[in-house]
Amino acid sequence: MKTLILLAGVILLTACSFGASREVKLAEKMLTHFQCNKIEHAQMTHSSMTNYYEQSLASSRQKAASYVQSYQDGEPLFDLPLTDIIEQQYVIYKAACQNLGGIEPIFTE
C-alpha cells in the first residue's frame, strides 16, 4: 500500500513538472510575438501620449519576459496559468503598438 501511494506521488510530481515545462515553452513562444513593426521613432511627434505608449510597450514586454523567467526558475508568481498572464500583457502591448501606429504580428498559439 505504501509503495502504491509513493508511486502515485512520483507520477503526479512528474506529470506536474512536464505540464509546467510545456506551459513555460508555450509562454516563451508567445513572447516572440511581442514585436511592433512599422514604427518610425524619428518621425513621431513626441508628446505625453506617445511617451506613455512607448513606456507601455516596453513595460509590458519586460513584465512578460520577467514572468517567464520567474517560472523557468521555479518561482511561479500567480495562481493563474503563465500563458494567461502573458496573454494579458500582450493585450497591453498590442494596444500600445496600435496607438503608436505600428503593426503587430498575428498572435497565434
ABEGO torsion letter per residue (X at the ends): XAAAAAAAAAAAAAAAAAAAAAAAAAAAAAAAABBBBGBBAAABBBBAAAAAAAAAAAAAAAAAAAAAAAAAAGBBABABBAAAAAAAAAAAAAAAAAAAGBBBBBBBX
